[in-house]
Amino acid sequence: MNIEHFIAKRIAFSDNKSFTKVIVRIAIAAIAISMTVMILTTAIISGFKKEISDKIFGFWGHIHITDSNVNRNFEIVPIPINKPFYDSIRQLKGVAYQEEPGYIDNLLKRDADVKYTQGGVKGVYPFIILPGLLNTKEDFQGVLLKGVDKNYNWEKMNRFIVDGKPIHYVQDSVSDELLISRNIASKLHLETGNKVVLNFIRDESQIKKRFTICGIYNTGLEEYDRRFGIVDLTKLQEILGWTTDEAQGMEVVLDNVNDLDVYSDYIYYEMVPQNYYVESIRAKFPGIFEWLKLQDINEKVIMQLMILVAIINMITVLLILILERTQMIGILKSLGMHNGSIRKIFLWNAGYIIGFGLLIGNLVGLGLAWLQQTFKFIRLDEANYYLDTAPIDIHPETVIVINIATMLITILFLTIPTLIITRITPVRALRFE
């Protein structure tokens, strides 16, 4: 029998009605609150990163391939869309790569391990982005039209459509349908089914085209919503005087966003000719991704503070438990029990308290996360946060790691206050009241 565990169990589950019992309950509550906050923090921040990334990648794809001579003021240069290397890119199912050697690798003068991407390429789609002026009878607004073909990956974009439907493509014909944002529709008082005129400039002459609004979307990303509309790629090819085999660029969609940097470099250095430019969306729009990266700092600070709260509470409780059980410590020492064994008793006791706190914290934290995911009762200002409700994204492995780390770190720090046991002598302990 493990005598230390047995004694700790008797102490933990005794019916003691003393002041210490109240302190223990407060400690359990503090640990439960800390665990609840940690679970909700990691779930909400992970949800933010996932939802906002999905919005950006859903609108733009993951990687853009364009002509290397293209400049940034919308003077677009066409590239052919039927080159054989695009088929090779579509067939990519995985890429082996080697990470930069870390400090230990450099110290030991060894190469970093070879790794493999977590997925492949889901699709490659042509696009054109062309500026225009949207006219109604009462008002006008400048817009950027993104032209896509019938094979475009609508799976992600469909979730943003709040009214109407996606563009309907007609075989051997050009669709005149237009998908605009709720932001633009609100400013110009437009609805699904309305007809509008778009003005374009080509060779210093004005071109007018009539479109029918087929749907209204809302991504919540104001930078896109206030400027972009989506039309049939063929319509923009017609306006620019290009053939159906030409586009401004090719949009690469990946199976797993974690492979973004690897595929971006691989496609650029290994697959496309030198006159092509390959750019990841993360590099193209760094502002939002830098903002998302800052959330990692917030997450770390909150996690560290919550663990610190748990440690301080448990140190306080453990010292109170030791002082309350001073006579018991004296008796055990007089019977020949070593300091290490007595310390284990109190560490086991602290383990029970932490365990109860973690259990309650997990139930409350996961319960609140489920309620938010189901009923979305925490609302946000979409203009500031890009989302209208607090998102939840729970990873079971992350929750398990948080629990194990909290338990181990707290117990590790609790070995320090138990050193006071070594200074308690049997004679003084038995006289202690």
C-alpha positions as CSV (number, residue, x, y, z in Angstrom):
1,M,0.0,0.0,0.0
2,N,1.2,3.6,-0.8
3,I,0.9,5.0,2.7
4,E,1.4,8.6,1.5
5,H,-1.4,8.3,-1.0
6,F,-3.7,6.6,1.6
7,I,-3.2,9.4,4.2
8,A,-3.6,12.2,1.6
9,K,-6.8,10.6,0.5
10,R,-8.2,10.4,4.1
11,I,-7.3,14.1,4.6
12,A,-8.8,15.2,1.3
13,F,-12.1,13.4,1.8
14,S,-12.5,13.9,5.6
15,D,-15.6,15.7,6.9
16,N,-13.6,18.4,8.5
17,K,-15.8,21.5,8.9
18,S,-12.9,23.8,9.8
19,F,-11.9,27.1,8.3
20,T,-9.4,25.2,6.2
21,K,-12.3,23.6,4.3
22,V,-13.5,26.9,3.2
23,I,-10.0,27.9,2.0
24,V,-9.7,24.6,0.0
25,R,-13.1,25.3,-1.7
26,I,-11.9,28.8,-2.6
27,A,-8.7,27.3,-4.1
28,I,-10.8,24.8,-6.1
29,A,-12.9,27.7,-7.4
30,A,-9.9,29.7,-8.3
31,I,-8.3,26.8,-10.2
32,A,-11.7,26.2,-11.9
33,I,-12.0,29.8,-13.0
34,S,-8.4,29.9,-14.3
35,M,-9.0,26.7,-16.3
36,T,-12.3,28.1,-17.7
37,V,-10.6,31.3,-18.7
38,M,-7.7,29.4,-20.4
39,I,-10.1,27.1,-22.3
40,L,-12.2,30.0,-23.5
41,T,-9.2,32.1,-24.4
42,T,-7.6,29.4,-26.6
43,A,-10.9,28.5,-28.1
44,I,-11.9,32.1,-29.0
45,I,-8.4,33.2,-30.3
46,S,-8.2,30.0,-32.3
47,G,-11.7,30.7,-33.6
48,F,-10.7,34.2,-34.6
49,K,-7.6,33.1,-36.5
50,K,-9.5,30.3,-38.3
51,E,-12.6,32.4,-39.2
52,I,-10.7,35.4,-40.4
53,S,-8.2,33.3,-42.3
54,D,-11.0,31.3,-43.9
55,K,-12.6,34.6,-45.0
56,I,-9.4,35.9,-46.6
57,F,-8.5,32.6,-48.3
58,G,-12.1,32.0,-49.3
59,F,-12.1,35.3,-51.2
60,W,-8.5,35.2,-52.5
61,G,-7.3,31.6,-52.5
62,H,-3.9,30.9,-51.1
63,I,-1.3,31.7,-53.8
64,H,-1.4,34.1,-56.8
65,I,0.6,33.5,-60.0
66,T,0.9,36.6,-62.2
67,D,3.3,38.1,-64.8
68,S,6.5,39.3,-63.2
69,N,6.1,42.7,-64.9
70,V,2.8,43.5,-63.4
71,N,2.8,46.7,-61.3
72,R,0.6,47.7,-58.3
73,N,-1.6,50.4,-59.9
74,F,-3.9,48.0,-61.7
75,E,-2.2,48.2,-65.1
76,I,-2.8,44.5,-65.7
77,V,-0.7,42.2,-67.9
78,P,-2.3,39.1,-69.4
79,I,-0.9,35.6,-69.0
80,P,-2.0,32.4,-70.8
81,I,-4.1,30.1,-68.6
82,N,-3.6,26.8,-70.5
83,K,0.1,26.2,-69.9
84,P,1.1,22.6,-69.1
85,F,2.8,23.6,-65.8
86,Y,-0.7,24.5,-64.4
87,D,-1.7,20.9,-64.7
88,S,1.4,19.9,-62.9
89,I,0.5,22.3,-60.1
90,R,-3.0,20.9,-59.9
91,Q,-1.6,17.4,-59.5
92,L,0.6,18.2,-56.5
93,K,-0.4,16.0,-53.6
94,G,2.5,16.6,-51.3
95,V,5.9,18.2,-51.2
96,A,9.0,17.2,-49.2
97,Y,10.9,20.1,-47.6
98,Q,13.6,20.8,-45.1
99,E,13.2,23.4,-42.5
100,E,16.0,25.8,-41.6
101,P,18.4,24.1,-39.1
102,G,17.6,25.2,-35.5
103,Y,20.1,26.3,-32.8
104,I,20.6,22.7,-31.6
105,D,21.1,21.4,-35.2
106,N,23.7,24.1,-35.8
107,L,25.4,23.3,-32.5
108,L,25.5,19.6,-33.3
109,K,26.4,20.3,-37.0
110,R,23.5,18.2,-38.3
111,D,20.9,18.8,-41.0
112,A,17.3,19.4,-40.1
113,D,14.8,16.6,-40.6
114,V,13.0,16.3,-43.9
115,K,9.2,17.0,-43.5
116,Y,6.2,16.6,-45.8
117,T,3.3,19.0,-46.4
118,Q,0.0,18.1,-44.8
119,G,-2.0,18.3,-48.0
120,G,-1.8,19.0,-51.7
121,V,-3.3,21.5,-54.2
122,K,-7.0,21.6,-54.3
123,G,-7.4,23.7,-57.5
124,V,-6.0,26.4,-59.8
125,Y,-8.4,29.0,-61.2
126,P,-7.9,32.0,-63.5
127,F,-8.9,35.5,-62.4
128,I,-9.0,39.2,-63.5
129,I,-9.3,42.2,-61.2
130,L,-10.5,45.3,-63.1
131,P,-11.5,48.7,-61.7
132,G,-14.8,50.3,-62.8
133,L,-17.4,52.9,-61.8
134,L,-20.8,51.5,-60.7
135,N,-23.7,53.8,-61.7
136,T,-27.3,53.9,-60.5
137,K,-29.9,56.6,-61.3
138,E,-29.1,58.4,-58.1
139,D,-25.5,57.7,-57.2
140,F,-22.2,56.1,-58.2
141,Q,-19.2,54.3,-56.6
142,G,-15.8,53.0,-57.7
143,V,-15.5,49.2,-57.5
144,L,-13.0,46.5,-58.2
145,L,-14.5,43.7,-60.2
146,K,-13.0,40.2,-59.7
147,G,-13.7,38.0,-62.7
148,V,-13.8,34.2,-62.2
149,D,-14.9,31.4,-64.4
150,K,-17.4,28.6,-63.9
151,N,-14.8,26.3,-62.4
152,Y,-14.1,28.8,-59.6
153,N,-14.0,27.4,-56.0
154,W,-17.4,28.7,-54.8
155,E,-17.5,26.4,-51.8
156,K,-15.9,29.0,-49.5
157,M,-17.5,32.0,-51.1
158,N,-21.1,30.6,-50.9
159,R,-21.0,30.9,-47.1
160,F,-20.7,34.7,-47.4
161,I,-23.7,35.2,-49.7
162,V,-26.5,36.7,-47.5
163,D,-29.0,37.3,-50.3
164,G,-29.6,35.9,-53.8
165,K,-27.3,33.3,-55.3
166,P,-23.9,32.9,-57.0
167,I,-23.3,33.8,-60.6
168,H,-25.1,31.5,-63.1
169,Y,-22.8,30.6,-66.0
170,V,-24.4,29.8,-69.3
171,Q,-22.7,27.4,-71.7
172,D,-21.1,29.2,-74.7
173,S,-22.4,32.6,-73.5
174,V,-21.3,35.5,-71.3
175,S,-23.1,36.0,-68.0
176,D,-24.1,39.6,-67.1
177,E,-24.7,38.8,-63.5
178,L,-22.9,40.7,-60.7
179,L,-22.3,39.7,-57.0
180,I,-21.8,42.8,-54.8
181,S,-21.1,43.3,-51.1
182,R,-23.8,44.3,-48.6
183,N,-21.6,47.4,-48.0
184,I,-21.9,48.6,-51.6
185,A,-25.6,47.6,-51.8
186,S,-26.4,49.6,-48.7
187,K,-24.6,52.7,-49.9
188,L,-26.2,52.7,-53.3
189,H,-29.6,51.3,-52.1
190,L,-29.4,48.2,-54.3
191,E,-31.2,44.9,-54.0
192,T,-31.0,41.5,-55.7
193,G,-32.5,41.7,-59.2
194,N,-31.6,45.4,-59.7
195,K,-29.9,46.4,-63.0
196,V,-26.8,48.6,-62.8
197,V,-24.4,50.1,-65.3
198,L,-20.6,49.8,-64.9
199,N,-18.2,52.1,-66.7
200,F,-14.7,51.0,-67.7
201,I,-11.8,52.8,-69.4
202,R,-10.0,51.0,-72.2
203,D,-7.5,52.7,-74.5
204,E,-8.6,56.1,-73.2
205,S,-12.2,55.5,-74.2
206,Q,-15.2,54.8,-72.0
207,I,-17.0,51.4,-72.1
208,K,-20.4,50.9,-70.5
209,K,-21.8,47.5,-69.6
210,R,-25.1,46.6,-67.9
211,F,-25.2,44.0,-65.1
212,T,-27.9,42.4,-63.1
213,I,-27.3,41.9,-59.4
214,C,-27.7,38.2,-58.7
215,G,-26.6,38.2,-55.1
216,I,-25.2,40.1,-52.1
217,Y,-22.3,38.9,-50.0
218,N,-20.8,40.0,-46.7
219,T,-17.4,38.8,-45.5
220,G,-17.1,41.2,-42.6
221,L,-13.7,42.3,-43.9
222,E,-14.5,46.0,-44.6
223,E,-11.4,46.4,-46.8
224,Y,-12.9,44.0,-49.3
225,D,-16.6,44.6,-48.8
226,R,-16.5,48.3,-49.6
227,R,-14.6,47.8,-52.9
228,F,-15.1,44.4,-54.5
229,G,-17.7,42.8,-56.8
230,I,-17.6,39.5,-58.6
231,V,-18.5,38.9,-62.2
232,D,-18.0,36.3,-65.0
233,L,-14.4,36.1,-66.1
234,T,-15.4,36.1,-69.8
235,K,-17.1,39.5,-69.4
236,L,-13.9,41.1,-68.3
237,Q,-11.9,39.4,-71.0
238,E,-14.4,40.9,-73.5
239,I,-14.0,44.4,-72.0
240,L,-10.2,44.2,-72.1
241,G,-10.1,42.7,-75.6
242,W,-8.4,39.5,-74.4
243,T,-9.0,36.0,-75.7
244,T,-10.6,33.3,-73.5
245,D,-7.2,31.8,-73.0
246,E,-5.9,34.9,-71.1
247,A,-6.2,36.1,-67.5
248,Q,-4.5,38.4,-65.1
249,G,-3.4,35.6,-62.9
250,M,-4.0,32.1,-61.5
251,E,-5.3,31.5,-58.0
252,V,-4.0,28.4,-56.3
253,V,-6.2,26.9,-53.5
254,L,-4.5,24.4,-51.1
255,D,-5.9,21.6,-49.0
256,N,-4.2,22.9,-45.8
257,V,-3.3,26.5,-45.1
258,N,-0.3,25.3,-43.0
259,D,1.4,24.4,-46.2
260,L,1.1,28.0,-47.6
261,D,4.8,29.1,-47.4
262,V,6.1,25.7,-48.5
263,Y,4.0,25.6,-51.7
264,S,4.5,29.3,-52.4
265,D,8.3,28.8,-52.5
266,Y,8.1,25.4,-54.3
267,I,5.9,26.7,-57.1
268,Y,8.0,29.8,-57.6
269,Y,11.4,28.1,-57.6
270,E,10.5,24.7,-59.1
271,M,7.4,24.9,-61.3
272,V,6.8,28.3,-63.1
273,P,9.0,30.0,-65.7
274,Q,11.2,33.0,-64.7
275,N,8.8,35.5,-66.2
276,Y,6.1,34.6,-63.6
277,Y,5.6,36.0,-60.1
278,V,4.3,33.8,-57.3
279,E,3.0,35.5,-54.1
280,S,1.2,34.1,-51.1
281,I,-1.9,35.9,-49.8
282,R,-0.2,36.2,-46.4
283,A,2.6,38.2,-48.1
284,K,0.1,40.2,-50.2
285,F,-2.0,41.3,-47.3
286,P,0.4,41.3,-44.3
287,G,-1.6,43.8,-42.2
288,I,-4.5,41.4,-41.2
289,F,-2.1,38.5,-40.6
290,E,0.2,40.6,-38.4
291,W,-2.9,41.5,-36.4
292,L,-3.8,37.8,-36.0
293,K,-0.2,37.0,-34.9
294,L,-0.6,39.6,-32.2
295,Q,-3.4,37.6,-30.7
296,D,-0.9,34.8,-29.9
297,I,0.8,37.2,-27.6
298,N,-2.5,38.0,-25.9
299,E,-3.2,34.3,-25.5
300,K,0.3,33.6,-23.9
301,V,-0.1,36.5,-21.5
302,I,-3.6,35.3,-20.4
303,M,-2.5,31.7,-20.0
304,Q,0.6,32.7,-17.9
305,L,-1.5,34.9,-15.7
306,M,-4.1,32.2,-15.1
307,I,-1.4,29.6,-14.2
308,L,0.2,32.2,-11.9
309,V,-3.1,32.7,-10.1
310,A,-3.5,28.9,-9.7
311,I,0.1,28.6,-8.3
312,I,-0.3,31.5,-5.8
313,N,-3.7,30.1,-4.6
314,M,-2.3,26.6,-4.2
315,I,0.8,27.8,-2.3
316,T,-1.4,29.7,0.1
317,V,-3.7,26.7,0.6
318,L,-0.8,24.3,1.0
319,L,0.9,26.4,3.7
320,I,-2.5,26.6,5.6
321,L,-2.9,22.8,5.3
322,I,0.7,22.2,6.6
323,L,0.1,24.6,9.6
324,E,-3.2,22.9,10.4
325,R,-1.6,19.5,10.3
326,T,1.5,20.4,12.3
327,Q,0.6,17.9,15.1
328,M,0.0,15.2,12.5
329,I,3.4,15.9,11.0
330,G,5.1,15.6,14.4
331,I,3.4,12.3,15.1
332,L,4.4,10.9,11.7
333,K,8.0,12.0,12.3
334,S,8.1,10.5,15.7
335,L,6.9,7.2,14.2
336,G,9.9,7.3,11.8
337,M,8.4,8.7,8.6
338,H,10.9,10.7,6.5
339,N,10.5,14.3,5.4
340,G,10.2,13.2,1.8
341,S,7.3,10.9,2.5
342,I,5.4,13.6,4.5
343,R,5.9,16.1,1.7
344,K,4.4,13.5,-0.7
345,I,1.3,13.4,1.5
346,F,0.7,17.1,1.1
347,L,1.6,17.0,-2.6
348,W,-1.0,14.2,-3.1
349,N,-3.5,16.3,-1.2
350,A,-2.7,19.3,-3.4
351,G,-3.1,17.1,-6.4
352,Y,-6.7,16.2,-5.3
353,I,-7.5,19.9,-4.9
354,I,-6.0,20.8,-8.3
355,G,-7.8,17.8,-9.9
356,F,-11.2,18.9,-8.7
357,G,-10.5,22.4,-9.8
358,L,-9.5,21.2,-13.3
359,L,-12.5,19.0,-13.6
360,I,-14.9,21.8,-12.7
361,G,-13.0,24.2,-14.9
362,N,-13.2,21.9,-17.9
363,L,-16.9,21.3,-17.5
364,V,-17.7,25.0,-17.2
365,G,-15.2,26.1,-19.9
366,L,-16.3,23.5,-22.5
367,G,-19.9,24.1,-21.5
368,L,-19.7,27.8,-22.1
369,A,-17.8,27.2,-25.4
370,W,-20.6,24.9,-26.6
371,L,-23.3,27.4,-25.6
372,Q,-21.5,30.2,-27.5
373,Q,-20.9,27.9,-30.5
374,T,-24.6,26.9,-30.5
375,F,-26.5,30.1,-29.5
376,K,-23.9,32.8,-30.4
377,F,-24.9,35.0,-27.5
378,I,-21.7,37.0,-27.3
379,R,-22.0,39.6,-30.1
380,L,-19.2,41.7,-31.5
381,D,-18.8,44.8,-33.6
382,E,-18.1,43.5,-37.0
383,A,-16.5,46.7,-38.2
384,N,-13.7,46.3,-35.6
385,Y,-13.4,42.6,-35.2
386,Y,-14.3,41.4,-38.7
387,L,-16.9,39.0,-37.1
388,D,-20.4,39.6,-35.7
389,T,-20.1,36.9,-32.9
390,A,-17.2,35.5,-30.8
391,P,-16.0,32.4,-32.7
392,I,-15.2,29.1,-31.0
393,D,-12.7,26.6,-32.3
394,I,-11.8,23.9,-29.8
395,H,-9.0,21.4,-30.3
396,P,-9.2,18.5,-27.9
397,E,-5.4,18.0,-27.9
398,T,-4.9,21.7,-26.9
399,V,-7.3,21.3,-23.9
400,I,-5.5,18.1,-22.8
401,V,-2.1,19.9,-23.0
402,I,-3.5,22.9,-21.0
403,N,-4.7,20.5,-18.3
404,I,-1.5,18.5,-18.1
405,A,0.7,21.6,-18.1
406,T,-1.4,23.3,-15.4
407,M,-1.2,20.2,-13.2
408,L,2.5,19.7,-13.7
409,I,3.6,23.3,-13.4
410,T,1.5,23.9,-10.3
411,I,2.7,20.7,-8.5
412,L,6.3,21.6,-9.4
413,F,6.0,25.0,-7.7
414,L,4.3,23.4,-4.7
415,T,7.4,21.4,-3.9
416,I,8.9,24.7,-2.6
417,P,6.4,25.4,0.3
418,T,6.6,21.8,1.4
419,L,10.2,22.4,2.4
420,I,8.8,24.0,5.5
421,I,8.0,20.4,6.7
422,T,11.8,19.7,7.0
423,R,12.0,22.4,9.7
424,I,9.2,21.0,11.9
425,T,10.5,19.0,14.8
426,P,8.4,16.3,16.6
427,V,8.8,18.0,20.0
428,R,7.6,21.4,18.8
429,A,4.9,19.9,16.6
430,L,3.4,17.9,19.4
431,R,3.2,21.0,21.6
432,F,1.7,23.1,18.7
433,E,-1.9,24.2,19.1
